[in-house]
Amino acid sequence: MTDAASPVSDRLDSLTSWNADWSGLRVVVLGLGVTGFAVADTLAELGAEVLVVAPDVDVDRARILEVIGAVLVRHPLDTVPDEIVEFAPEVIVASPGFHPDHPVLAWAQSGSVAVWGDIELAWRVRDKVNAAEWILVTGTNGKTTTVQMTAAFLAANGLRAAPCGNIGVPVLDAVRDPGGFDVLVVELSSYQLHHLPKTGPGALHPWSSVVLNIADDHLDWHGSPEAYRAAKATVYENTRVACVYNRADEATRHMVEEAEVEEGARAIGFGLDVPGPSDFGVVDGILCDRAFLDDRRSAALEIITLDELDPHGLAAPHVVANILAASALARSFGVPVGVIHDALGDFRLDAHRIETVAVARGIRWVDDSKATNPHAAEASLRAFGKVVWIVGGLLKGVDADSLVAAHVGRLRAAIVIGVDRALLVAAFRRHAPELPLFEVVTDDTEAVMPDAVALAAAVAEEGDTVLLAPAAASMDQFADYGDRGRRFHEAVGSMLGGEADGDSAPREPLPGA
C-alpha cells in the first residue's frame, strides 16, 4: 500500500481503465505460471515497464517475455533480489501462490510499495473490449462446478459468458478476448481474495456473488481459520444485485450480514431444505426458486426434479447444492427457469468429481480425486451407502479427525495413502479400532493406485462403493488431483480387465433422490 499523499499513490488511483496512462509504470511480477504470464503480457501491452522474477521458468514463456519487452530474472525468491530493489517498483503483482509473509511482499509493505493480485489488475482494465459484468464464486468446495453451471445457464440464454479465474483461464485473458463478453463468471481462491481491496479504485463491484461453504482449508497459507474466512468474505463486498449464501452454513450468512454492499442488493439463501421467501431449495424432490418471482411469499418456480438429475450423475446432495447456487446467480441475471432446466439436461460434471469409473460384480468404483480437503470428502461420503474409502495425501495442516469420526459407521474398510498416513491411521484406530484398515506404504507413484485398488477389491462386497475421496492434496505423490484420478481409472481398468458392466449398470439410489 502506498502513501495516500504521494504522487505514486495519485497515479495508481487514476489507473481504472485500459485507456488510462499506464506507460512507464514500474511493475514487478512475481511468478511466471499461467497467471503471472497473463499479468506480464497485459502490462507490457499497456506500456508499463515490467520486471518478472520467478524461481522456475517455462522456456517458451521466457522467450515470449523477451519479445514483448519484459525483463526476466531467475531467482529462488527466498530473499529479496537486488534486481527488485534497484528497479524500485511502484507496484508488485503477486501470483496467487505467494504467501502473505513472503520476503518480497514483506519488503514491499515496509517500503509502502503497492501489492496487487491479478484480479485487481483485471478489474482495473476490464473495459478493454467492453466492460462485462462480473459474477463472483468462492467457497471451500464446489467452486469450479458452480462457475461452469452458472456460465452454462447464462450462455443458454443467449449471453456471452466466460468461466474464468481460478478455474484455469486467467481473468486477464477473458478481459482481453477480442470478442468480448457480457458476463464473466469468476472463480476466486482464498489466495486471490487475500490481496483484493474492499474499497478504493481497485475494489470489485460485482453483479452477484456467492460463498458456497466454509470449512478449514489452506491454514498453512493463511495462518488461521479466521484469516481464511476473512479472505473468503471479501467476495460479498460491494455486491450490487444478489449475495447468495448457504443456509446450511451459518458462516456464509454472517458474511453477507457483515458485508458492505450496494443499496438494493438482496440476500438469497440456498439449501437442500424447503426454501423460504427469497430462497432456493428443494420441495418433495423438486428444486425451486422462491426468490425471483413476484408472489414469492405464496408460490415457487420449479427448476428441475431430482429424478431428472439422477441419470446424469447430478443428484448427489452437494451437487444439488451447487445447482441451486448456480441457479440463484443465473436468475439474478434474468435467466428463466426453463432455460436452466434445459441447460442441466446437457450439463456434465468434470472428470474426477464423483465420477463413476466402473460398476462390476455389484461394486461401484467412484473417482472423486477433486475432494482435496475433508469438507469435500465428507460431501462425497454422504452421497453413497457402504463405502471402501481410499483416503490420504497431503493434509495441508488440516485435522481430519472429525471427518473420520463422523463416517466410520458407513465404512466397510479404509485404505490410506500419502505422506500424512500416520495422522489418518491414528484417527481410524482411535475412532474405529475394529475397522479393516490398510496402508499403501510404497513411495513409487506408479504403484500407489494399483496397490490401493487391489486392496479395495479384496475387501469390497456386492452393493459397496469403492470411493477415492482423498480429503487431501495430491502433490506428495502425484502431479495434481487429475493425475491421481487418472491413475485410479487406469488401475481400476487394469484390475477389472473388461469386466465392467458399462453404462447399462443400475445406479445406486442416492440420498434424497
N, C-alpha and C positions, 0 to 999 in steps of 0.2 A: 504494500500500500504506500502511496506517495504522499508527501506533504501537501495538504489541501491548498496551501497558498503558493505553491511552486509553479513555474512555467510548465514544467513537465506534466504536473497534475492537470493543469488547464488544458494542455494539448490532448492528454488522454481522455479527458471528459468530452472533448469535441469529436472523438472518433466513434461515431454512432451510425455510420453509413459506409457502404462500399465507396461512395463518391466523396468521402471526406479526404483530407490530405494526409495520407499515410507515408508519404515519401520521406526517406531518410530516417524513419523511426528505427531506433536500435533495439532489436528484439533477439533474445536468446531463446532457442527452442531446445528443451530437454527431452531427448529420446528421438529415435528415428524408426519407430514402428509405424503401423498404418496411420495412427493418429498424428504422430509427430511429423511424418512426411506431409500429410494433408495441411498441417499448420504452416510448415516451412514453404510449401508450394503456394499457399494462399498469400502469405506475407510477401513473398518475392513478387507475385503478380501485382500486389498493391504498391510495390516500390519501396518497401521497407528494407533496411539493412539487416540481414538475417545471419546469425551465428548458430549453427546446430551443434550440440555437444551430446555425444552418445557413447556408451561403453561398447555396444555391439552395433555393427553396421552392415546392412544389406548392400552388396556390391552394386546392384542395379540402382537402388535409391541414391547411393553415394554419387554415382555417375550423373544422375539427373540433377542432383543438387548443384554440381559444378556447372551444368548447362544453364540453369536458371539463375545463377549468380549468388547462391548461398554459400557460406563458408562452413566447412565441416571440421570438427575437432573430435578425434577419437580419444576418449578419456574414461577411466573407470568410474569417475564421479564419486569416489569415496572421500574426496576433498574438493574444495572449490578450485577449479583450474585457473591458472594465471591468465589464460586467454579470455575468460569471462570477466575477470577484474579489469583487464586492460581495455576490453570492449566497452565497459561502462554502460550496460544496457539500461534502457528506460522501462522495458517490460521483459519479464521472463514468462514464457508459456510452458507449463509443465505438462507432460503426458500423464494420463490418469494413474499410472502405477507408482509415481514418485511419492514417497511417504511424506507426510506433513513436516516432519522434523529433519528431512534430508539436508545435508550440509549446505547445498546451494540455495535451497529455499530459506533456511535459517539466515544465511548471508544476505539474501535479498531483503528479508524482513528487517534485519539490523541496519541495512542501508537505505530503507524506505524505497526499495525498488518494487514496482507493481508486479504482482504474480497473478496471471490469468490461467484459466484452463481453455481447452479448445472450444468448449460450449459457449463461454463468454465471447470469445472471438467470433464464433459463428453467429451469435445473436447480433453483435455489433455490425456485421456485414451482410445481414440476411436479405438486404434489398438489392443484391447484385442483379438478379433477373426479375424477380417480383417477390415482395415480402410475404411469403407464405405464413399462415397461422401455424402455431406450434401447439401440439398436444403432448404432454409430458407423462412418462410412465416410469415408476420406480417401485421398489419393494425388495424383499429378500428373495422371493421366488416368483416365477410366473411372468417375469417382465417381457421376455422375448415373445412368448406365445401371445400375450395380451397386445403387444405392439403389432405383431403380424395380423392378428384378428382385426384390430381397430383399423389398420391400413386397408385390409381386405374389404371391410364393411364400407369404408369411405369410397374406395375405388369402385365397388359395385354400384354405388350411387352416382357414378359419373365424375367423381372428383379425382384430380391428380394428387395422389397421396404417396408419400415416401416413408417407409420404415427406416430409421437411421439411428445413429448414436452408438451406444454400447452393443447394439445388435450386430455390429460388424462393418457397417457403412458409416464413415465419419460424417458428422453433420455438415462439415465444411464442404464435402463433396456434393451433398444434396443441395446446399445453398448455391453452389457454383454450377450446377447442372444447367446447361443452356436451354433445356426445355421448360424449366421452371415447374413449380408445384403449387397446388392450392393449400395443402396441409403437409406438415412434417410431423410424423408420429415418432417422438424421440425417446428412446430408452436411455435412462440415466443411471449409472452406477453410483454408489456412495462416494467413490473416489472423485468422480466428476462433479458431484453436488458439493463436495467439500470446498471446492475453490470458487463456487458461484456466490457473488454478492447478492444480498437481498434488496438493496436499494442502489440508486445511482444509475449512471448510464450503461453499466454492464449487467444490470439486473434483468432477468427474463420476465416477460408479462405474457404467460401462456393463455391460450383459449381455455383449455381444461387440463386437469392434472389428476393423477392417482398415485397413492401409495397402496400397493396391493396387500401387503402384510409386512410384519416386522418380527424378526427373530434374530438372536445374536449371530453375527457373522462378521468376518474381516476384523475381528477385535485386535488382531496383531497389527493391523494397519491404523485403525482409528484410536486405539488405546483404551477404549472403554465402551460399554453399551450405550451410555449417554451420548458420547460423541458420534457414534454410528447413527443413532436415532435422530440426532440433531441435523446431521447431514441429509438424511432422507427427508426430513420435514421441510427442507428448503424448497422442495418441488411445488408446494402449495402457495408459496409467496407470490403475490401479485396476480393470482389467477383471476380471470375475467368472467368466466361463464359457469363452470362446474368444478367443484372439488369433490372427487369421487373417493370414498373411503370404504373400508371393510367393516361391516357391522360386527363381525366375529372377532375383530382385533381392536380393542379399545384404544390402543396407542395411536392408530391411524385417525380415529375420531378426534382425539385430543390434539393431534397435529393440525387438523382443519380448524378446530376452535381457536387455536393459538396463532394461526397464520394471519398475516396482514394481506387481505385480498382486496380486489377492486369492488366498488359498490355494485351490488346486483348479483355477485357470484353466489351460486347455490351450493349447499352441501347435499350430495347424493350418495346414499348408502347402498351397498350391495351385500348379499349374503344368501346362504342356502335355505334360509327360513322364509316364512311368509313376509312379504315386504309391507312396510307402512307407506303412507303417502310420501312422495319424494324419494322412494327407494326402488331398487331392483331386487327380485328374489324368486322363490320357487313356491308354487301353489299346486298341490296334487300332481306333481310331476311336470308342471308347465313353468317354463322360465317367463317371468313377467316384468313389465315396465309399469311402475306406478308413479313415475316422476315426470315424464314429458307428455302429459295429456291434460286437458282442461279439467276433467272430472276425476282427478287423481284420488280424491277422498273416498269415492264410492265405486271406482272402476279400475281396471288394469288392461294393459295391452299384452296380448300373447306374442311371445317371440318365437319359441320353439319348444318341443317336448323332449324329455329325457329319452323316451323311446326312439325318437328320431335321431338323437345324438349318438346313441349306443352303438349302432353298426359302424360308425366312423371312428370309434375309439375316443369319443369326446364326452362320455358320461361320467368319468371319474370325478369325484367331488371337487378336487382342486382345479380341474379343467373347467367344470361348470362355473366355478367362482370367477375364473379368468374370462369366460364368455360373458358373464353378467357385467364385469368391469368394462370390458371392451364395448359391450352394447351401450353402456351408460355414456362412455366417451363419444361413440359414434352418434348416439341420439342427441347429445348436446350440440352436435354439428348439423342436426336436422335430417339424419338418415332414417327413413321409415323402417318400422319393424319388419315389414315384409321383405325389404331388401336384405336386412340382417339374416332373416330366416333362410333365404335362398343362398346367400353367401356361405352360410355354415354348411350347406349341403356339399359345397366344393372344398371346404377347408380341411387340411390335414396337418397334424402336428409334425414338427420337425423330427428328424431321426434322433434317437437316444432320449426321447421323452415318453415315458411309459409305452414304449413300442414293443408290441408282441413280435418276438423273433420267430417263434415256432410253437406249435402245440403237437405233442407226441405222447402216446401212451397215457393220455389223460392229464398230462403235465404241461402247464403253460410256462414258457420261458420269456421273461419280460426285461427289456433293457431300459432302465431309467438312469443311465450314467450321468445325465444332466442334474440329478439330485446330488449336488455338491456340498450340501450342508444338512444338518439334522432336520431343519424345518421342512425342506423339500422331501427328504426321505420319509418323514412322518406322513406327509400327504400321500406319498406313493404307497406306503404300507397300508393306509386306511382304504385304499382302492381295491384290496384283494382279501381273500379269505385266509386259508392256511398257507404260510409262506416259508420257503427256504431262502434265507436272506444272505446275499453276498454283500458285505459291507466293509468299508475301510479305505484308507488312503491318507491324505494329509489333512488333519483336522483344523488347521489354521487357528489354534488356540481356543477352539470352541469345545465345551464339555458335552459329550454325547450321552452322559449317564442317564439323564431323564428320558431320552428317546428310547434307550434300551429298556428301562423300567416300564415304560408305557406300553410296550408292544411285545413283550416276551410271551404273552398269552396267545398270540396269533402265530407264533413261530414253530415250525417243525424242526428247524435246525438253523444254525448261523455259521457262515464261512467268512472268516476275517482275513482281509488282505491289507497290504500297505504298510507304510513306515510307522504309523501310530497304532499298530496292532495291540500293543500291550495295554493301552488305555481302554480299548474296546473289550478285550479279553477279560480284564479286571471287572468291567461293568457287567458283562454276562455272568461271570462267576458269582458276583455279588447278588444279582437280581434273579438269576435263573440257573442255579448250580446243577440242575438235572438236565438242562437243555443240551442236546448234542451240539458240540462246539468244535470247529476245525480251524486251523490256521494254515494259510498258504505262506510258507516261510521262504520260498525262493526269491532271490533278488533279480532273476532273469526275466525281463519284461516279456519275452516270448513265451515263457512258461506259466505266468501268473494265471491267465484266464483258462487255459486248458486244465490246469490243476484245480482251479475253483469249480469249473463246470463238471469235472469228473467227480469231485466230492459231492456236489449238489445232486448229480444223477444217482449217486449211490444211496442217498437218504430220502429223496423226494418220493411221494406217493401219489397215486391217482387222485386228481382233484386239487393238487397243490399248485402253487405258483412259485417258480424259481425267479427271484427278483434281484436284479442288480440295481441297488439304490444305495450308493456308497456312503452318503452322508458326509462326504469328504472330497477335497480337491484331488486331482489326478496326477499332479506334476511330480510326485515322488517316484512313480514307476512308468508313467505314460506321457506322451506329448501333450495331451489335453483330454477333456472328457469324451470328445469324439473318438479319439484313438482308443481309449478304454472301452467304449461301447462297440466299436468295430471289432476289436479283438474278442469281445464277448460273443458277438454274432458269429465270428469265424469259428470259435471254439465250440459253440452250440451246434453249428452246422456240421463240423467235423465229427463231433461225438454222435450225432443222430444219424449221419450217413444216409440221408434221403428218407428218413422215417417220418418227417414232419407231416402232419395231417393236411397242411395247406389252408387256404382261405376258407374252405368249407367247414373247418373245425368249429364246433359250437363255442360261443364266448361264455366265460363265467359271468354270472349275474353280478353287477356292481351295486354297492350300497346306494339306495335311493333310485335305482334305475327301474 
